[in-house]
C-alpha cells in the first residue's frame, strides 16, 4: 500500500474531522437524508471525495441507513458497501480498495 494513497484518505478524513483515535471515528456521519436535516456529514460525500482524489469519477453515490450505526453505500446503482460509524482507518482503506477493485472488475472506465 503506498503512502500517497493513505495520505489522500487522511487528507479527506481531516477535512471531515474524523478522529481515528476515537472508538467511533464517524460518530457525526450518516445517510444522505440525515445529513440534510441533522448536523452530520454524509458518508457518500466522504467516500466520493476520496475516490476523486484518486482520479476515480463516480456518476452516482448514495448512502442509506441500515441499522444502529451501519450504513449501505451504493455506487452507480450497482455496487453496495457496508460502512459503520466505528470503522477505523484500516476499514476505510479496505473499503476504498474494494470500491476501486469492483469498479475495475466491472470494466468501468477509471484512471488510477
N, C-alpha and C positions, 0 to 999 in steps of 0.2 A: 504494500500500500504506500503510495507516495505522499510525501509531506504536503505538497501543494494541494492535493485533493482534500486532505484533512483540514488544512488551513482555510480552504473555501467554506467548509462546513462550519468551522469555528467562527469565521467572519460573520456568516449569516446568523449563527447562534447568538453572537454578541449583539447584533442589531436587534434581536428579539428578546434580549435579556435572559437567555437560557443559562441556568446555573447547573452545570453537570455535577457539582459537589452536593447538590440538594437531593433528597430522597425522591422528589417529584419535580424534575427539571422543567416539565411542561405544564406545571400547575395552572398557568394562565393561558392555556391553549384550549381550543375546542373546535367544534364543527363550524362550517361556513356560516350557517344561520345563527349560531351562538355568537360568533364574532361580530355580527351586525348589531346585535341587541345588548350584548354584555361587554364589559371591558376585558375581552380576551383576544388573543391572536388566533389566526386561522392556520391550522396545520397545512392546508393547501398552499397558502402563500409562502409559508416557510420552506416546504419541500420544493415548490416551483422555483423559488429564488436559488436554492442550492443547485438544482438541475441546470438552471440558466447560467449560473456561474461556471458550470462545467460544459457550456456550449450545447446544451440539450434543450430544444424547444418543445414545449408541451402544448397541444391545442386546447385541451380541456383537463382540468383537475378539480376535484371536489372532495369534501370530507363530510361524512355524516357520523353521528353519534351511534356507537354500538351499545355500550353499557359501561357504567362505572369506571370512567377514565379510559375506556377503549374506544377507538375511532377507526373508521374504514376510509382510506383514501382511494379514490377511483381516478385513474388516469385514462384519458381518451375514451371514456365509457366502456373500457375493456378490462383493465388491469386493476385488481384490488390488492391493497396492502393494509395490514393492521398496524396501527401505531398506538402507543399508550402514553399517558401523562408521566409515567415513571421511567420511560425509556432513557437509557444513558447514551453517552457518546458512541459507544460501540454499536448500540442498537441503531442509531441514526446512520452510521457508516454502513452497516449491513443493509438497512432499508434502501439507502441511495444506491448501493451496489446492485441490489436485487432489481430495483427500478431500471437501472441502466441495462443490466443483463437481459431483462424481459423485453425491453424496448428494442434492443439489438436483435434478439432472437426472433421477434415478430416482424423483422425487416422494416421497421420504421426508420426513415432516414434521420440519422443523428450524426453529429460530428463530435467525436471525443478526442 
